[in-house]
Amino acid sequence: MADDLPKVAIWDPDEMSILVARGAATGELLREVEAILTVDLGAPATSDDRFVCFCGALVELPGEVTPLVAADVSRGPV
C-alpha cells in the first residue's frame, strides 16, 4: 500500500471515491491519487498526465480540480 505518503488523498471503497484534504498542494495530490490507483488498486501506470482506473477506464477529476491539475502539469512533471 502507499502508506509512506502524507494522506492528502484517501481511498474510500464504500463510496468508490477518493477523499481529498482541503488546501492540499496539487503536486502532492496528484502523486497520492496516482499511488492509490496504481499501488493500492492495481491500475496500469500511464506515461502522460491522465489517470486510469484498474478497469482501464479514464478517471475523470471533479470540475473544480481540473484547472489546478492543468496549471500544475504545465509547470513540469510531478
mmCIF file of the N, C-alpha and C atoms, coordinates in Angstrom:
data_MODEL
# 
_entry.id   MODEL 
# 
loop_
_atom_site.group_PDB 
_atom_site.id 
_atom_site.type_symbol 
_atom_site.label_atom_id 
_atom_site.label_alt_id 
_atom_site.label_comp_id 
_atom_site.label_asym_id 
_atom_site.label_entity_id 
_atom_site.label_seq_id 
_atom_site.pdbx_PDB_ins_code 
_atom_site.Cartn_x 
_atom_site.Cartn_y 
_atom_site.Cartn_z 
_atom_site.occupancy 
_atom_site.B_iso_or_equiv 
_atom_site.pdbx_formal_charge 
_atom_site.auth_seq_id 
_atom_site.auth_comp_id 
_atom_site.auth_asym_id 
_atom_site.auth_atom_id 
_atom_site.pdbx_PDB_model_num 
ATOM 1   N N  . MET A 1 1  ? 0.836   -1.184 0.000   1.00 0.00 ? 1  MET A N  1 
ATOM 2   C CA . MET A 1 1  ? 0.000   0.000  0.000   1.00 0.00 ? 1  MET A CA 1 
ATOM 3   C C  . MET A 1 1  ? 0.878   1.243  0.000   1.00 0.00 ? 1  MET A C  1 
ATOM 4   N N  . ALA A 1 2  ? 0.287   2.353  -0.375  1.00 0.00 ? 2  ALA A N  1 
ATOM 5   C CA . ALA A 1 2  ? 1.011   3.621  -0.451  1.00 0.00 ? 2  ALA A CA 1 
ATOM 6   C C  . ALA A 1 2  ? 1.023   4.293  0.919   1.00 0.00 ? 2  ALA A C  1 
ATOM 7   N N  . ASP A 1 3  ? 1.516   3.582  1.924   1.00 0.00 ? 3  ASP A N  1 
ATOM 8   C CA . ASP A 1 3  ? 1.475   4.068  3.308   1.00 0.00 ? 3  ASP A CA 1 
ATOM 9   C C  . ASP A 1 3  ? 2.479   5.159  3.621   1.00 0.00 ? 3  ASP A C  1 
ATOM 10  N N  . ASP A 1 4  ? 3.495   5.323  2.780   1.00 0.00 ? 4  ASP A N  1 
ATOM 11  C CA . ASP A 1 4  ? 4.526   6.309  3.085   1.00 0.00 ? 4  ASP A CA 1 
ATOM 12  C C  . ASP A 1 4  ? 4.152   7.727  2.656   1.00 0.00 ? 4  ASP A C  1 
ATOM 13  N N  . LEU A 1 5  ? 2.960   7.914  2.101   1.00 0.00 ? 5  LEU A N  1 
ATOM 14  C CA . LEU A 1 5  ? 2.515   9.235  1.666   1.00 0.00 ? 5  LEU A CA 1 
ATOM 15  C C  . LEU A 1 5  ? 1.783   9.943  2.808   1.00 0.00 ? 5  LEU A C  1 
ATOM 16  N N  . PRO A 1 6  ? 1.681   11.290 2.779   1.00 0.00 ? 6  PRO A N  1 
ATOM 17  C CA . PRO A 1 6  ? 1.136   12.044 3.915   1.00 0.00 ? 6  PRO A CA 1 
ATOM 18  C C  . PRO A 1 6  ? -0.390  12.032 4.061   1.00 0.00 ? 6  PRO A C  1 
ATOM 19  N N  . LYS A 1 7  ? -1.101  11.228 3.320   1.00 0.00 ? 7  LYS A N  1 
ATOM 20  C CA . LYS A 1 7  ? -2.566  11.088 3.443   1.00 0.00 ? 7  LYS A CA 1 
ATOM 21  C C  . LYS A 1 7  ? -3.346  12.334 3.046   1.00 0.00 ? 7  LYS A C  1 
ATOM 22  N N  . VAL A 1 8  ? -2.944  12.947 1.934   1.00 0.00 ? 8  VAL A N  1 
ATOM 23  C CA . VAL A 1 8  ? -3.702  14.061 1.381   1.00 0.00 ? 8  VAL A CA 1 
ATOM 24  C C  . VAL A 1 8  ? -4.943  13.502 0.675   1.00 0.00 ? 8  VAL A C  1 
ATOM 25  N N  . ALA A 1 9  ? -4.784  12.329 0.063   1.00 0.00 ? 9  ALA A N  1 
ATOM 26  C CA . ALA A 1 9  ? -5.886  11.661 -0.622  1.00 0.00 ? 9  ALA A CA 1 
ATOM 27  C C  . ALA A 1 9  ? -6.089  10.297 0.023   1.00 0.00 ? 9  ALA A C  1 
ATOM 28  N N  . ILE A 1 10 ? -7.352  9.930  0.273   1.00 0.00 ? 10 ILE A N  1 
ATOM 29  C CA . ILE A 1 10 ? -7.674  8.667  0.939   1.00 0.00 ? 10 ILE A CA 1 
ATOM 30  C C  . ILE A 1 10 ? -8.745  7.936  0.129   1.00 0.00 ? 10 ILE A C  1 
ATOM 31  N N  . TRP A 1 11 ? -8.481  6.680  -0.208  1.00 0.00 ? 11 TRP A N  1 
ATOM 32  C CA . TRP A 1 11 ? -9.431  5.846  -0.947  1.00 0.00 ? 11 TRP A CA 1 
ATOM 33  C C  . TRP A 1 11 ? -10.552 5.428  -0.015  1.00 0.00 ? 11 TRP A C  1 
ATOM 34  N N  . ASP A 1 12 ? -11.800 5.640  -0.448  1.00 0.00 ? 12 ASP A N  1 
ATOM 35  C CA . ASP A 1 12 ? -12.975 5.224  0.315   1.00 0.00 ? 12 ASP A CA 1 
ATOM 36  C C  . ASP A 1 12 ? -13.697 4.160  -0.495  1.00 0.00 ? 12 ASP A C  1 
ATOM 37  N N  . PRO A 1 13 ? -13.451 2.870  -0.215  1.00 0.00 ? 13 PRO A N  1 
ATOM 38  C CA . PRO A 1 13 ? -14.039 1.803  -1.023  1.00 0.00 ? 13 PRO A CA 1 
ATOM 39  C C  . PRO A 1 13 ? -15.561 1.725  -0.937  1.00 0.00 ? 13 PRO A C  1 
ATOM 40  N N  . ASP A 1 14 ? -16.137 2.189  0.167   1.00 0.00 ? 14 ASP A N  1 
ATOM 41  C CA . ASP A 1 14 ? -17.594 2.153  0.291   1.00 0.00 ? 14 ASP A CA 1 
ATOM 42  C C  . ASP A 1 14 ? -18.270 3.118  -0.676  1.00 0.00 ? 14 ASP A C  1 
ATOM 43  N N  . GLU A 1 15 ? -17.645 4.230  -0.958  1.00 0.00 ? 15 GLU A N  1 
ATOM 44  C CA . GLU A 1 15 ? -18.215 5.234  -1.850  1.00 0.00 ? 15 GLU A CA 1 
ATOM 45  C C  . GLU A 1 15 ? -17.606 5.191  -3.248  1.00 0.00 ? 15 GLU A C  1 
ATOM 46  N N  . MET A 1 16 ? -16.599 4.322  -3.451  1.00 0.00 ? 16 MET A N  1 
ATOM 47  C CA . MET A 1 16 ? -15.878 4.253  -4.729  1.00 0.00 ? 16 MET A CA 1 
ATOM 48  C C  . MET A 1 16 ? -15.359 5.638  -5.109  1.00 0.00 ? 16 MET A C  1 
ATOM 49  N N  . SER A 1 17 ? -14.724 6.281  -4.124  1.00 0.00 ? 17 SER A N  1 
ATOM 50  C CA . SER A 1 17 ? -14.212 7.631  -4.348  1.00 0.00 ? 17 SER A CA 1 
ATOM 51  C C  . SER A 1 17 ? -12.918 7.825  -3.577  1.00 0.00 ? 17 SER A C  1 
ATOM 52  N N  . ILE A 1 18 ? -12.235 8.916  -3.894  1.00 0.00 ? 18 ILE A N  1 
ATOM 53  C CA . ILE A 1 18 ? -11.025 9.301  -3.174  1.00 0.00 ? 18 ILE A CA 1 
ATOM 54  C C  . ILE A 1 18 ? -11.314 10.639 -2.517  1.00 0.00 ? 18 ILE A C  1 
ATOM 55  N N  . LEU A 1 19 ? -11.172 10.681 -1.201  1.00 0.00 ? 19 LEU A N  1 
ATOM 56  C CA . LEU A 1 19 ? -11.414 11.909 -0.445  1.00 0.00 ? 19 LEU A CA 1 
ATOM 57  C C  . LEU A 1 19 ? -10.127 12.721 -0.409  1.00 0.00 ? 19 LEU A C  1 
ATOM 58  N N  . VAL A 1 20 ? -10.238 14.028 -0.610  1.00 0.00 ? 20 VAL A N  1 
ATOM 59  C CA . VAL A 1 20 ? -9.062  14.896 -0.679  1.00 0.00 ? 20 VAL A CA 1 
ATOM 60  C C  . VAL A 1 20 ? -9.141  15.961 0.406   1.00 0.00 ? 20 VAL A C  1 
ATOM 61  N N  . ALA A 1 21 ? -8.031  16.146 1.129   1.00 0.00 ? 21 ALA A N  1 
ATOM 62  C CA . ALA A 1 21 ? -7.961  17.167 2.177   1.00 0.00 ? 21 ALA A CA 1 
ATOM 63  C C  . ALA A 1 21 ? -7.978  18.556 1.545   1.00 0.00 ? 21 ALA A C  1 
ATOM 64  N N  . ARG A 1 22 ? -8.725  19.466 2.135   1.00 0.00 ? 22 ARG A N  1 
ATOM 65  C CA . ARG A 1 22 ? -8.754  20.849 1.641   1.00 0.00 ? 22 ARG A CA 1 
ATOM 66  C C  . ARG A 1 22 ? -7.388  21.486 1.790   1.00 0.00 ? 22 ARG A C  1 
ATOM 67  N N  . GLY A 1 23 ? -7.042  22.327 0.821   1.00 0.00 ? 23 GLY A N  1 
ATOM 68  C CA . GLY A 1 23 ? -5.795  23.066 0.892   1.00 0.00 ? 23 GLY A CA 1 
ATOM 69  C C  . GLY A 1 23 ? -4.562  22.245 0.539   1.00 0.00 ? 23 GLY A C  1 
ATOM 70  N N  . ALA A 1 24 ? -4.774  21.040 0.060   1.00 0.00 ? 24 ALA A N  1 
ATOM 71  C CA . ALA A 1 24 ? -3.640  20.183 -0.298  1.00 0.00 ? 24 ALA A CA 1 
ATOM 72  C C  . ALA A 1 24 ? -2.914  20.744 -1.515  1.00 0.00 ? 24 ALA A C  1 
ATOM 73  N N  . ALA A 1 25 ? -1.597  20.623 -1.507  1.00 0.00 ? 25 ALA A N  1 
ATOM 74  C CA . ALA A 1 25 ? -0.812  21.049 -2.669  1.00 0.00 ? 25 ALA A CA 1 
ATOM 75  C C  . ALA A 1 25 ? -1.138  20.132 -3.839  1.00 0.00 ? 25 ALA A C  1 
ATOM 76  N N  . THR A 1 26 ? -1.316  20.718 -5.017  1.00 0.00 ? 26 THR A N  1 
ATOM 77  C CA . THR A 1 26 ? -1.728  19.947 -6.185  1.00 0.00 ? 26 THR A CA 1 
ATOM 78  C C  . THR A 1 26 ? -0.737  18.846 -6.528  1.00 0.00 ? 26 THR A C  1 
ATOM 79  N N  . GLY A 1 27 ? 0.547   19.129 -6.443  1.00 0.00 ? 27 GLY A N  1 
ATOM 80  C CA . GLY A 1 27 ? 1.553   18.114 -6.754  1.00 0.00 ? 27 GLY A CA 1 
ATOM 81  C C  . GLY A 1 27 ? 1.446   16.905 -5.840  1.00 0.00 ? 27 GLY A C  1 
ATOM 82  N N  . GLU A 1 28 ? 1.271   17.152 -4.534  1.00 0.00 ? 28 GLU A N  1 
ATOM 83  C CA . GLU A 1 28 ? 1.100   16.054 -3.575  1.00 0.00 ? 28 GLU A CA 1 
ATOM 84  C C  . GLU A 1 28 ? -0.155  15.264 -3.881  1.00 0.00 ? 28 GLU A C  1 
ATOM 85  N N  . LEU A 1 29 ? -1.234  15.989 -4.185  1.00 0.00 ? 29 LEU A N  1 
ATOM 86  C CA . LEU A 1 29 ? -2.499  15.337 -4.504  1.00 0.00 ? 29 LEU A CA 1 
ATOM 87  C C  . LEU A 1 29 ? -2.340  14.408 -5.708  1.00 0.00 ? 29 LEU A C  1 
ATOM 88  N N  . LEU A 1 30 ? -1.694  14.896 -6.761  1.00 0.00 ? 30 LEU A N  1 
ATOM 89  C CA . LEU A 1 30 ? -1.520  14.087 -7.962  1.00 0.00 ? 30 LEU A CA 1 
ATOM 90  C C  . LEU A 1 30 ? -0.706  12.830 -7.667  1.00 0.00 ? 30 LEU A C  1 
ATOM 91  N N  . ARG A 1 31 ? 0.351   12.961 -6.899  1.00 0.00 ? 31 ARG A N  1 
ATOM 92  C CA . ARG A 1 31 ? 1.183   11.799 -6.545  1.00 0.00 ? 31 ARG A CA 1 
ATOM 93  C C  . ARG A 1 31 ? 0.382   10.784 -5.735  1.00 0.00 ? 31 ARG A C  1 
ATOM 94  N N  . GLU A 1 32 ? -0.412  11.267 -4.790  1.00 0.00 ? 32 GLU A N  1 
ATOM 95  C CA . GLU A 1 32 ? -1.180  10.350 -3.946  1.00 0.00 ? 32 GLU A CA 1 
ATOM 96  C C  . GLU A 1 32 ? -2.295  9.662  -4.722  1.00 0.00 ? 32 GLU A C  1 
ATOM 97  N N  . VAL A 1 33 ? -2.999  10.404 -5.570  1.00 0.00 ? 33 VAL A N  1 
ATOM 98  C CA . VAL A 1 33 ? -4.054  9.789  -6.375  1.00 0.00 ? 33 VAL A CA 1 
ATOM 99  C C  . VAL A 1 33 ? -3.446  8.730  -7.294  1.00 0.00 ? 33 VAL A C  1 
ATOM 100 N N  . GLU A 1 34 ? -2.320  9.058  -7.919  1.00 0.00 ? 34 GLU A N  1 
ATOM 101 C CA . GLU A 1 34 ? -1.649  8.078  -8.779  1.00 0.00 ? 34 GLU A CA 1 
ATOM 102 C C  . GLU A 1 34 ? -1.235  6.841  -7.983  1.00 0.00 ? 34 GLU A C  1 
ATOM 103 N N  . ALA A 1 35 ? -0.705  7.036  -6.775  1.00 0.00 ? 35 ALA A N  1 
ATOM 104 C CA . ALA A 1 35 ? -0.289  5.912  -5.941  1.00 0.00 ? 35 ALA A CA 1 
ATOM 105 C C  . ALA A 1 35 ? -1.485  5.059  -5.528  1.00 0.00 ? 35 ALA A C  1 
ATOM 106 N N  . ILE A 1 36 ? -2.577  5.683  -5.160  1.00 0.00 ? 36 ILE A N  1 
ATOM 107 C CA . ILE A 1 36 ? -3.779  4.933  -4.790  1.00 0.00 ? 36 ILE A CA 1 
ATOM 108 C C  . ILE A 1 36 ? -4.240  4.086  -5.970  1.00 0.00 ? 36 ILE A C  1 
ATOM 109 N N  . LEU A 1 37 ? -4.301  4.702  -7.159  1.00 0.00 ? 37 LEU A N  1 
ATOM 110 C CA . LEU A 1 37 ? -4.774  3.976  -8.335  1.00 0.00 ? 37 LEU A CA 1 
ATOM 111 C C  . LEU A 1 37 ? -3.834  2.843  -8.731  1.00 0.00 ? 37 LEU A C  1 
ATOM 112 N N  . THR A 1 38 ? -2.533  3.104  -8.768  1.00 0.00 ? 38 THR A N  1 
ATOM 113 C CA . THR A 1 38 ? -1.598  2.102  -9.279  1.00 0.00 ? 38 THR A CA 1 
ATOM 114 C C  . THR A 1 38 ? -1.150  1.101  -8.216  1.00 0.00 ? 38 THR A C  1 
ATOM 115 N N  . VAL A 1 39 ? -0.793  1.571  -7.030  1.00 0.00 ? 39 VAL A N  1 
ATOM 116 C CA . VAL A 1 39 ? -0.261  0.677  -5.993  1.00 0.00 ? 39 VAL A CA 1 
ATOM 117 C C  . VAL A 1 39 ? -1.388  -0.061 -5.276  1.00 0.00 ? 39 VAL A C  1 
ATOM 118 N N  . ASP A 1 40 ? -2.352  0.693  -4.744  1.00 0.00 ? 40 ASP A N  1 
ATOM 119 C CA . ASP A 1 40 ? -3.405  0.070  -3.946  1.00 0.00 ? 40 ASP A CA 1 
ATOM 120 C C  . ASP A 1 40 ? -4.453  -0.655 -4.783  1.00 0.00 ? 40 ASP A C  1 
ATOM 121 N N  . LEU A 1 41 ? -4.807  -0.088 -5.937  1.00 0.00 ? 41 LEU A N  1 
ATOM 122 C CA . LEU A 1 41 ? -5.895  -0.659 -6.736  1.00 0.00 ? 41 LEU A CA 1 
ATOM 123 C C  . LEU A 1 41 ? -5.429  -1.418 -7.977  1.00 0.00 ? 41 LEU A C  1 
ATOM 124 N N  . GLY A 1 42 ? -4.143  -1.362 -8.291  1.00 0.00 ? 42 GLY A N  1 
ATOM 125 C CA . GLY A 1 42 ? -3.614  -2.146 -9.406  1.00 0.00 ? 42 GLY A CA 1 
ATOM 126 C C  . GLY A 1 42 ? -3.871  -1.592 -10.789 1.00 0.00 ? 42 GLY A C  1 
ATOM 127 N N  . ALA A 1 43 ? -4.132  -0.297 -10.892 1.00 0.00 ? 43 ALA A N  1 
ATOM 128 C CA . ALA A 1 43 ? -4.338  0.323  -12.208 1.00 0.00 ? 43 ALA A CA 1 
ATOM 129 C C  . ALA A 1 43 ? -3.012  0.393  -12.958 1.00 0.00 ? 43 ALA A C  1 
ATOM 130 N N  . PRO A 1 44 ? -3.049  0.337  -14.292 1.00 0.00 ? 44 PRO A N  1 
ATOM 131 C CA . PRO A 1 44 ? -1.801  0.463  -15.044 1.00 0.00 ? 44 PRO A CA 1 
ATOM 132 C C  . PRO A 1 44 ? -1.262  1.896  -14.947 1.00 0.00 ? 44 PRO A C  1 
ATOM 133 N N  . ALA A 1 45 ? 0.058   2.022  -14.871 1.00 0.00 ? 45 ALA A N  1 
ATOM 134 C CA . ALA A 1 45 ? 0.682   3.346  -14.849 1.00 0.00 ? 45 ALA A CA 1 
ATOM 135 C C  . ALA A 1 45 ? 0.629   3.929  -16.258 1.00 0.00 ? 45 ALA A C  1 
ATOM 136 N N  . THR A 1 46 ? 0.454   5.242  -16.353 1.00 0.00 ? 46 THR A N  1 
ATOM 137 C CA . THR A 1 46 ? 0.420   5.907  -17.654 1.00 0.00 ? 46 THR A CA 1 
ATOM 138 C C  . THR A 1 46 ? 1.642   6.799  -17.788 1.00 0.00 ? 46 THR A C  1 
ATOM 139 N N  . SER A 1 47 ? 1.999   7.099  -19.023 1.00 0.00 ? 47 SER A N  1 
ATOM 140 C CA . SER A 1 47 ? 3.168   7.946  -19.256 1.00 0.00 ? 47 SER A CA 1 
ATOM 141 C C  . SER A 1 47 ? 2.791   9.407  -19.455 1.00 0.00 ? 47 SER A C  1 
ATOM 142 N N  . ASP A 1 48 ? 1.509   9.728  -19.360 1.00 0.00 ? 48 ASP A N  1 
ATOM 143 C CA . ASP A 1 48 ? 1.079   11.123 -19.512 1.00 0.00 ? 48 ASP A CA 1 
ATOM 144 C C  . ASP A 1 48 ? 0.408   11.583 -18.222 1.00 0.00 ? 48 ASP A C  1 
ATOM 145 N N  . ASP A 1 49 ? -0.344  12.675 -18.281 1.00 0.00 ? 49 ASP A N  1 
ATOM 146 C CA . ASP A 1 49 ? -0.944  13.244 -17.076 1.00 0.00 ? 49 ASP A CA 1 
ATOM 147 C C  . ASP A 1 49 ? -2.348  12.725 -16.786 1.00 0.00 ? 49 ASP A C  1 
ATOM 148 N N  . ARG A 1 50 ? -2.772  11.671 -17.482 1.00 0.00 ? 50 ARG A N  1 
ATOM 149 C CA . ARG A 1 50 ? -4.107  11.123 -17.242 1.00 0.00 ? 50 ARG A CA 1 
ATOM 150 C C  . ARG A 1 50 ? -4.048  10.023 -16.190 1.00 0.00 ? 50 ARG A C  1 
ATOM 151 N N  . PHE A 1 51 ? -5.156  9.839  -15.494 1.00 0.00 ? 51 PHE A N  1 
ATOM 152 C CA . PHE A 1 51 ? -5.286  8.742  -14.537 1.00 0.00 ? 51 PHE A CA 1 
ATOM 153 C C  . PHE A 1 51 ? -6.166  7.673  -15.147 1.00 0.00 ? 51 PHE A C  1 
ATOM 154 N N  . VAL A 1 52 ? -5.809  6.419  -14.909 1.00 0.00 ? 52 VAL A N  1 
ATOM 155 C CA . VAL A 1 52 ? -6.570  5.293  -15.447 1.00 0.00 ? 52 VAL A CA 1 
ATOM 156 C C  . VAL A 1 52 ? -7.022  4.422  -14.283 1.00 0.00 ? 52 VAL A C  1 
ATOM 157 N N  . CYS A 1 53 ? -8.265  3.984  -14.337 1.00 0.00 ? 53 CYS A N  1 
ATOM 158 C CA . CYS A 1 53 ? -8.831  3.094  -13.332 1.00 0.00 ? 53 CYS A CA 1 
ATOM 159 C C  . CYS A 1 53 ? -8.245  1.698  -13.510 1.00 0.00 ? 53 CYS A C  1 
ATOM 160 N N  . PHE A 1 54 ? -8.358  0.860  -12.485 1.00 0.00 ? 54 PHE A N  1 
ATOM 161 C CA . PHE A 1 54 ? -7.881  -0.516 -12.595 1.00 0.00 ? 54 PHE A CA 1 
ATOM 162 C C  . PHE A 1 54 ? -8.641  -1.290 -13.661 1.00 0.00 ? 54 PHE A C  1 
ATOM 163 N N  . CYS A 1 55 ? -9.836  -0.808 -14.052 1.00 0.00 ? 55 CYS A N  1 
ATOM 164 C CA . CYS A 1 55 ? -10.612 -1.460 -15.105 1.00 0.00 ? 55 CYS A CA 1 
ATOM 165 C C  . CYS A 1 55 ? -10.197 -0.974 -16.493 1.00 0.00 ? 55 CYS A C  1 
ATOM 166 N N  . GLY A 1 56 ? -9.312  0.022  -16.566 1.00 0.00 ? 56 GLY A N  1 
ATOM 167 C CA . GLY A 1 56 ? -8.824  0.545  -17.838 1.00 0.00 ? 56 GLY A CA 1 
ATOM 168 C C  . GLY A 1 56 ? -9.495  1.835  -18.290 1.00 0.00 ? 56 GLY A C  1 
ATOM 169 N N  . ALA A 1 57 ? -10.584 2.221  -17.632 1.00 0.00 ? 57 ALA A N  1 
ATOM 170 C CA . ALA A 1 57 ? -11.289 3.454  -17.995 1.00 0.00 ? 57 ALA A CA 1 
ATOM 171 C C  . ALA A 1 57 ? -10.531 4.675  -17.484 1.00 0.00 ? 57 ALA A C  1 
ATOM 172 N N  . LEU A 1 58 ? -10.650 5.782  -18.205 1.00 0.00 ? 58 LEU A N  1 
ATOM 173 C CA . LEU A 1 58 ? -10.050 7.035  -17.739 1.00 0.00 ? 58 LEU A CA 1 
ATOM 174 C C  . LEU A 1 58 ? -10.781 7.523  -16.500 1.00 0.00 ? 58 LEU A C  1 
ATOM 175 N N  . VAL A 1 59 ? -10.030 8.043  -15.542 1.00 0.00 ? 59 VAL A N  1 
ATOM 176 C CA . VAL A 1 59 ? -10.604 8.596  -14.319 1.00 0.00 ? 59 VAL A CA 1 
ATOM 177 C C  . VAL A 1 59 ? -10.831 10.082 -14.550 1.00 0.00 ? 59 VAL A C  1 
ATOM 178 N N  . GLU A 1 60 ? -12.061 10.520 -14.344 1.00 0.00 ? 60 GLU A N  1 
ATOM 179 C CA . GLU A 1 60 ? -12.388 11.939 -14.502 1.00 0.00 ? 60 GLU A CA 1 
ATOM 180 C C  . GLU A 1 60 ? -12.271 12.634 -13.159 1.00 0.00 ? 60 GLU A C  1 
ATOM 181 N N  . LEU A 1 61 ? -11.540 13.727 -13.152 1.00 0.00 ? 61 LEU A N  1 
ATOM 182 C CA . LEU A 1 61 ? -11.423 14.525 -11.937 1.00 0.00 ? 61 LEU A CA 1 
ATOM 183 C C  . LEU A 1 61 ? -12.587 15.495 -11.850 1.00 0.00 ? 61 LEU A C  1 
ATOM 184 N N  . PRO A 1 62 ? -13.005 15.876 -10.638 1.00 0.00 ? 62 PRO A N  1 
ATOM 185 C CA . PRO A 1 62 ? -14.083 16.854 -10.498 1.00 0.00 ? 62 PRO A CA 1 
ATOM 186 C C  . PRO A 1 62 ? -13.719 18.171 -11.179 1.00 0.00 ? 62 PRO A C  1 
ATOM 187 N N  . GLY A 1 63 ? -14.706 18.888 -11.659 1.00 0.00 ? 63 GLY A N  1 
ATOM 188 C CA . GLY A 1 63 ? -14.509 20.133 -12.391 1.00 0.00 ? 63 GLY A CA 1 
ATOM 189 C C  . GLY A 1 63 ? -13.663 21.158 -11.661 1.00 0.00 ? 63 GLY A C  1 
ATOM 190 N N  . GLU A 1 64 ? -13.802 21.251 -10.335 1.00 0.00 ? 64 GLU A N  1 
ATOM 191 C CA . GLU A 1 64 ? -13.041 22.250 -9.592  1.00 0.00 ? 64 GLU A CA 1 
ATOM 192 C C  . GLU A 1 64 ? -11.567 21.875 -9.447  1.00 0.00 ? 64 GLU A C  1 
ATOM 193 N N  . VAL A 1 65 ? -11.212 20.617 -9.669  1.00 0.00 ? 65 VAL A N  1 
ATOM 194 C CA . VAL A 1 65 ? -9.822  20.180 -9.555  1.00 0.00 ? 65 VAL A CA 1 
ATOM 195 C C  . VAL A 1 65 ? -9.098  20.273 -10.898 1.00 0.00 ? 65 VAL A C  1 
ATOM 196 N N  . THR A 1 66 ? -9.808  20.133 -11.995 1.00 0.00 ? 66 THR A N  1 
ATOM 197 C CA . THR A 1 66 ? -9.199  20.090 -13.324 1.00 0.00 ? 66 THR A CA 1 
ATOM 198 C C  . THR A 1 66 ? -8.325  21.305 -13.624 1.00 0.00 ? 66 THR A C  1 
ATOM 199 N N  . PRO A 1 67 ? -8.752  22.561 -13.367 1.00 0.00 ? 67 PRO A N  1 
ATOM 200 C CA . PRO A 1 67 ? -7.871  23.705 -13.637 1.00 0.00 ? 67 PRO A CA 1 
ATOM 201 C C  . PRO A 1 67 ? -6.597  23.682 -12.790 1.00 0.00 ? 67 PRO A C  1 
ATOM 202 N N  . LEU A 1 68 ? -6.678  23.205 -11.560 1.00 0.00 ? 68 LEU A N  1 
ATOM 203 C CA . LEU A 1 68 ? -5.498  23.119 -10.701 1.00 0.00 ? 68 LEU A CA 1 
ATOM 204 C C  . LEU A 1 68 ? -4.496  22.116 -11.255 1.00 0.00 ? 68 LEU A C  1 
ATOM 205 N N  . VAL A 1 69 ? -5.005  20.996 -11.736 1.00 0.00 ? 69 VAL A N  1 
ATOM 206 C CA . VAL A 1 69 ? -4.138  19.959 -12.307 1.00 0.00 ? 69 VAL A CA 1 
ATOM 207 C C  . VAL A 1 69 ? -3.491  20.474 -13.582 1.00 0.00 ? 69 VAL A C  1 
ATOM 208 N N  . ALA A 1 70 ? -4.267  21.136 -14.439 1.00 0.00 ? 70 ALA A N  1 
ATOM 209 C CA . ALA A 1 70 ? -3.726  21.667 -15.698 1.00 0.00 ? 70 ALA A CA 1 
ATOM 210 C C  . ALA A 1 70 ? -2.615  22.677 -15.409 1.00 0.00 ? 70 ALA A C  1 
ATOM 211 N N  . ALA A 1 71 ? -2.811  23.537 -14.423 1.00 0.00 ? 71 ALA A N  1 
ATOM 212 C CA . ALA A 1 71 ? -1.789  24.540 -14.076 1.00 0.00 ? 71 ALA A CA 1 
ATOM 213 C C  . ALA A 1 71 ? -0.554  23.853 -13.513 1.00 0.00 ? 71 ALA A C  1 
ATOM 214 N N  . ASP A 1 72 ? -0.745  22.830 -12.693 1.00 0.00 ? 72 ASP A N  1 
ATOM 215 C CA . ASP A 1 72 ? 0.384   22.133 -12.097 1.00 0.00 ? 72 ASP A CA 1 
ATOM 216 C C  . ASP A 1 72 ? 1.169   21.343 -13.155 1.00 0.00 ? 72 ASP A C  1 
ATOM 217 N N  . VAL A 1 73 ? 0.472   20.696 -14.066 1.00 0.00 ? 73 VAL A N  1 
ATOM 218 C CA . VAL A 1 73 ? 1.122   19.906 -15.121 1.00 0.00 ? 73 VAL A CA 1 
ATOM 219 C C  . VAL A 1 73 ? 1.913   20.822 -16.050 1.00 0.00 ? 73 VAL A C  1 
ATOM 220 N N  . SER A 1 74 ? 1.423   22.036 -16.288 1.00 0.00 ? 74 SER A N  1 
ATOM 221 C CA . SER A 1 74 ? 2.134   22.947 -17.182 1.00 0.00 ? 74 SER A CA 1 
ATOM 222 C C  . SER A 1 74 ? 3.468   23.404 -16.598 1.00 0.00 ? 74 SER A C  1 
ATOM 223 N N  . ARG A 1 75 ? 3.632   23.251 -15.275 1.00 0.00 ? 75 ARG A N  1 
ATOM 224 C CA . ARG A 1 75 ? 4.896   23.621 -14.619 1.00 0.00 ? 75 ARG A CA 1 
ATOM 225 C C  . ARG A 1 75 ? 5.954   22.529 -14.724 1.00 0.00 ? 75 ARG A C  1 
ATOM 226 N N  . GLY A 1 76 ? 5.569   21.359 -15.148 1.00 0.00 ? 76 GLY A N  1 
ATOM 227 C CA . GLY A 1 76 ? 6.543   20.277 -15.278 1.00 0.00 ? 76 GLY A CA 1 
ATOM 228 C C  . GLY A 1 76 ? 6.054   19.020 -14.579 1.00 0.00 ? 76 GLY A C  1 
ATOM 229 N N  . PRO A 1 77 ? 6.829   17.940 -14.689 1.00 0.00 ? 77 PRO A N  1 
ATOM 230 C CA . PRO A 1 77 ? 6.408   16.659 -14.101 1.00 0.00 ? 77 PRO A CA 1 
ATOM 231 C C  . PRO A 1 77 ? 6.341   16.715 -12.587 1.00 0.00 ? 77 PRO A C  1 
ATOM 232 N N  . VAL A 1 78 ? 5.422   15.898 -12.041 1.00 0.00 ? 78 VAL A N  1 
ATOM 233 C CA . VAL A 1 78 ? 5.269   15.805 -10.584 1.00 0.00 ? 78 VAL A CA 1 
ATOM 234 C C  . VAL A 1 78 ? 6.136   14.706 -10.033 1.00 0.00 ? 78 VAL A C  1 
# 
